[in-house]
Structures are given as structure tokens and as C-alpha cells.
Amino acid sequence: MVDKPSGVLMHRTHPRPQVSLHEMVRRELWSHPERIDVVHRLDRETSGLTVLGMVPAASRHLAMQFAGRGVAKRYLAIVTGAMTDGEGEIDLPIGHAVGTLVRKQQAVHGDKARPAVTRWRVLGRRAGYTLVELTPDTGRLHQIRVHLAHLGHPLLGDKLYGPDPRWHLRFRAHGWTDAMAAALILPRHALHATHLAFDHPQSGERMAFDLPLADDMAAFWNGLP
């Protein structure tokens, strides 16, 4: 179990040098002879709990739990706008966005859409923002981000599903700028993996892990009037 910082890739995606969680863990456990497997992936900007395996059999067991929806996952998010108090469920299929300039962009009812369900619960509202707890029952690419944007409440700081997806391309080309800061406020999308629970690969014991809200998200939220 690893607490992934925001801004860190799960694994290298390009031959050039990149900081990745996989490499960071390998360096920390340099004396361990076994390979290290990325079992559960988070977006680059998403922070919080994720799982890496050090024994192939355990990695396969954990991967099967994720694929079979045997893992309980919860996230905390700060979204733009005041969501209605209470809780609800978003049951809308997600597929590849059509006509986009961003290869990985997804959309509700997109091309080859597959079922996607996200449950949400409002934890608080302040100054035009909402703190939300989210439980994805499926694991589609960018699922939480796409569902919240479809509701009209995109994640704070989301460059792809926020006010203008061109911010994503500008960020890749030029990095973080003053104009981007004025439009997006937070330098990363405000999504944090706060809870994971699964069965131990050997003993079968149910294990649960929890993290508080990430420091940067907590600082933003607590600074609101």
C-alpha cells in the first residue's frame, strides 16, 4: 500500500527520464530481488492510496479482486459549484470522446461506451465549492472526472474536464502559467483516494486503509470562508 503524491506517474510512459511511483518504490526497496507490479492505477494528478505488488502470485490475486469489484474504493473531491445536499448515484456509460484533440479524453455516451456507476455524498459546501465523497462501483478511465463534469460540477483544477479542455494541451506545451492559475485555481485536479479495502492475498483477511484529505486540498478547503 502506497500513498501516491499528486503529479507522480504510476509508471514510466516515455523512454526519457520520468519520475514514477514504480521507480520510486523500486529505489526504496533496492535490495528486494522480486519485481514490483503496479496493481491499481491512479491518474497522474490524483493523490492517495494505491497498491503495488512485490510477489507475482499476490499481484495476480489483487488484480483479480480489482477486476471482480472485490475492492472497496472511496475518493474525496473538491468540485466547482454548490451540489445539492445529500447523496445520489450517477449511472451513465462512458466511452471515448468523439472529435477531441486529446487522445485519452472520455465522455458520457462516448464511442464504445461501457456501463459506469459512481455514488456520491456531499460532505460540505463553501464559497461556491463542494467537498464530495465518491464511491465508484466500476473502474472506467477517468470515470469520476467524467461523471462529475457531466453533472456540471467538474473537479477543481481539472485541465481536461474543467472549463476548457484546451488547458490540458496548453499545460503539456507550456506548463503551469498565470493564465491557467486564474482559470483553474488549483495546479492539479482535486481528487484524492482516501480509502481502500481488500482481502489479503494469502490469509484472506479483510484489510482496510484510510488517508485524510491531501494537504493541498485541505489547505484550499480550510481557507474558504
C-alpha positions as CSV (number, residue, x, y, z in Angstrom):
1,M,0.0,0.0,0.0
2,V,1.4,3.4,-1.1
3,D,0.4,7.0,-0.6
4,K,1.0,8.5,-4.0
5,P,1.7,12.2,-4.3
6,S,-0.1,14.2,-6.9
7,G,2.0,14.8,-10.0
8,V,3.7,11.4,-10.0
9,L,3.1,8.9,-12.8
10,M,2.3,5.3,-11.8
11,H,5.0,4.1,-14.2
12,R,7.2,5.5,-16.9
13,T,5.3,6.2,-20.1
14,H,8.2,7.5,-22.2
15,P,11.8,6.4,-22.8
16,R,13.1,9.8,-21.5
17,P,13.7,10.1,-17.7
18,Q,10.4,10.5,-15.8
19,V,9.6,10.4,-12.1
20,S,7.2,7.4,-11.5
21,L,5.8,5.8,-8.4
22,H,7.0,2.4,-9.6
23,E,10.6,3.7,-9.9
24,M,10.4,5.4,-6.5
25,V,9.3,2.2,-4.8
26,R,12.0,0.2,-6.6
27,R,14.7,2.5,-5.4
28,E,13.3,2.4,-1.8
29,L,13.3,-1.4,-1.9
30,W,16.5,-1.8,-3.9
31,S,17.6,-4.9,-2.0
32,H,14.3,-6.8,-2.8
33,P,15.0,-9.4,-5.5
34,E,11.4,-9.7,-6.8
35,R,9.8,-7.5,-9.4
36,I,7.3,-4.8,-8.4
37,D,3.9,-4.8,-10.1
38,V,1.5,-1.8,-10.4
39,V,-1.8,-3.4,-9.4
40,H,-4.0,-0.4,-9.1
41,R,-3.6,2.9,-11.1
42,L,-4.4,6.5,-10.3
43,D,-4.3,9.4,-12.7
44,R,-1.0,11.4,-12.6
45,E,-2.6,14.3,-10.7
46,T,-4.7,12.1,-8.3
47,S,-3.2,11.6,-4.9
48,G,-3.8,9.0,-2.3
49,L,-3.9,5.2,-1.8
50,T,-2.8,2.8,-4.4
51,V,-1.4,-0.8,-4.5
52,L,1.8,-2.3,-5.7
53,G,2.7,-6.0,-5.5
54,M,6.0,-7.5,-4.7
55,V,5.2,-11.1,-5.2
56,P,3.7,-12.2,-8.6
57,A,1.1,-14.5,-7.1
58,A,-0.1,-11.8,-4.7
59,S,-0.2,-9.2,-7.5
60,R,-2.4,-11.5,-9.6
61,H,-4.7,-12.2,-6.7
62,L,-5.1,-8.5,-6.0
63,A,-5.6,-7.7,-9.7
64,M,-8.4,-10.2,-9.8
65,Q,-10.1,-8.6,-6.8
66,F,-10.0,-5.2,-8.6
67,A,-11.3,-6.7,-11.8
68,G,-14.0,-8.6,-9.9
69,R,-15.1,-5.5,-7.9
70,G,-14.0,-7.1,-4.7
71,V,-12.1,-3.9,-3.7
72,A,-13.8,-1.1,-1.8
73,K,-12.7,2.3,-3.0
74,R,-13.6,5.8,-1.9
75,Y,-12.3,9.2,-3.0
76,L,-12.6,12.8,-1.8
77,A,-13.0,15.6,-4.3
78,I,-13.5,19.3,-4.3
79,V,-15.8,20.3,-7.2
80,T,-16.8,23.6,-8.6
81,G,-20.3,24.8,-7.8
82,A,-22.7,24.0,-5.0
83,M,-24.0,20.5,-5.3
84,T,-27.4,19.6,-3.8
85,D,-27.1,18.3,-0.2
86,G,-27.4,14.6,0.3
87,E,-26.3,11.7,-1.8
88,G,-27.0,10.1,-5.1
89,E,-25.8,7.9,-7.9
90,I,-24.6,8.6,-11.4
91,D,-25.3,5.6,-13.7
92,L,-24.1,6.7,-17.2
93,P,-22.0,4.8,-19.6
94,I,-18.5,6.1,-20.5
95,G,-16.5,5.8,-23.7
96,H,-14.0,7.6,-25.9
97,A,-14.9,11.2,-26.6
98,V,-15.6,11.9,-30.3
99,G,-13.8,14.7,-32.1
100,T,-11.4,15.6,-29.3
101,L,-7.8,16.7,-29.7
102,V,-6.9,14.7,-26.5
103,R,-6.4,11.0,-27.2
104,K,-7.5,9.8,-23.8
105,Q,-10.4,12.0,-23.3
106,Q,-13.6,10.2,-22.3
107,A,-17.3,11.2,-22.4
108,V,-20.7,10.0,-21.2
109,H,-22.2,8.0,-24.1
110,G,-18.9,8.2,-25.9
111,D,-17.7,5.8,-28.5
112,K,-17.8,2.1,-27.4
113,A,-19.3,3.3,-24.1
114,R,-19.4,0.8,-21.2
115,P,-21.5,0.9,-18.0
116,A,-20.2,3.2,-15.3
117,V,-21.7,3.8,-11.9
118,T,-20.4,6.4,-9.3
119,R,-22.1,7.0,-6.0
120,W,-21.7,10.4,-4.3
121,R,-22.3,12.1,-1.0
122,V,-21.9,15.8,-0.2
123,L,-19.8,16.4,2.9
124,G,-19.8,20.2,2.8
125,R,-20.3,23.4,0.7
126,R,-18.2,26.6,1.0
127,A,-17.9,29.7,-1.2
128,G,-19.1,28.1,-4.4
129,Y,-17.3,24.8,-4.0
130,T,-18.4,21.4,-2.7
131,L,-16.5,18.7,-0.8
132,V,-17.7,15.3,-2.0
133,E,-17.1,11.7,-1.1
134,L,-17.3,9.4,-4.1
135,T,-17.5,5.6,-4.5
136,P,-17.0,4.2,-8.0
137,D,-18.7,0.8,-8.5
138,T,-17.0,0.4,-11.8
139,G,-13.5,1.3,-13.0
140,R,-13.7,3.2,-16.2
141,L,-10.9,5.5,-17.4
142,H,-11.4,9.0,-15.8
143,Q,-14.8,7.8,-14.5
144,I,-15.2,10.2,-11.5
145,R,-13.9,13.2,-13.5
146,V,-16.2,12.5,-16.5
147,H,-19.3,11.8,-14.3
148,L,-18.8,15.0,-12.2
149,A,-18.2,17.1,-15.3
150,H,-21.4,15.7,-16.8
151,L,-23.3,16.8,-13.7
152,G,-22.0,20.3,-14.2
153,H,-19.6,20.1,-11.3
154,P,-16.1,19.3,-12.6
155,L,-13.2,18.8,-10.3
156,L,-11.5,22.0,-9.2
157,G,-8.3,22.3,-11.2
158,D,-9.3,19.7,-13.9
159,K,-7.5,20.8,-17.1
160,L,-9.3,18.2,-19.3
161,Y,-12.8,18.1,-18.0
162,G,-13.0,21.5,-16.5
163,P,-13.9,24.9,-18.1
164,D,-11.9,24.2,-21.3
165,P,-10.1,21.0,-22.4
166,R,-7.6,23.2,-24.3
167,W,-6.0,23.9,-20.9
168,H,-4.8,20.3,-20.9
169,L,-2.9,20.9,-24.2
170,R,-1.5,24.2,-23.1
171,F,-0.3,22.7,-19.9
172,R,1.5,20.0,-21.8
173,A,3.1,22.5,-24.1
174,H,4.0,25.3,-21.7
175,G,3.5,24.1,-18.1
176,W,1.6,26.0,-15.4
177,T,1.0,29.6,-16.2
178,D,-0.6,32.7,-14.6
179,A,-3.5,32.5,-17.0
180,M,-4.0,28.9,-16.1
181,A,-3.9,29.7,-12.4
182,A,-6.6,32.3,-12.8
183,A,-8.9,29.9,-14.7
184,L,-8.3,26.7,-12.8
185,I,-7.2,27.9,-9.3
186,L,-5.6,24.7,-8.2
187,P,-2.5,23.4,-10.0
188,R,-3.9,19.8,-10.1
189,H,-7.4,18.3,-10.2
190,A,-8.7,18.0,-6.7
191,L,-9.2,14.2,-6.4
192,H,-7.8,12.1,-3.5
193,A,-8.0,8.3,-3.0
194,T,-8.9,8.2,0.7
195,H,-9.9,4.5,1.3
196,L,-9.1,1.0,0.0
197,A,-10.2,-2.3,1.4
198,F,-9.4,-5.8,0.0
199,D,-8.7,-9.4,1.0
200,H,-5.1,-10.3,1.9
201,P,-3.8,-12.5,-0.9
202,Q,-2.5,-15.2,1.5
203,S,-4.6,-15.1,4.7
204,G,-7.9,-13.9,3.1
205,E,-8.2,-11.4,6.0
206,R,-10.1,-8.2,5.0
207,M,-7.7,-5.3,5.2
208,A,-8.7,-1.6,5.1
209,F,-6.6,1.5,4.7
210,D,-7.6,5.2,5.1
211,L,-5.9,8.5,4.4
212,P,-7.1,12.0,5.4
213,L,-7.6,14.7,2.7
214,A,-4.4,15.6,0.9
215,D,-2.6,18.6,2.4
216,D,-3.0,20.9,-0.7
217,M,-6.7,20.1,-1.0
218,A,-7.2,20.5,2.8
219,A,-5.4,23.9,2.7
220,F,-7.6,25.1,-0.1
221,W,-10.8,23.9,1.6
222,N,-10.0,25.2,5.0
223,G,-9.0,28.6,3.5
224,L,-12.5,29.1,2.1
225,P,-14.9,31.4,4.0
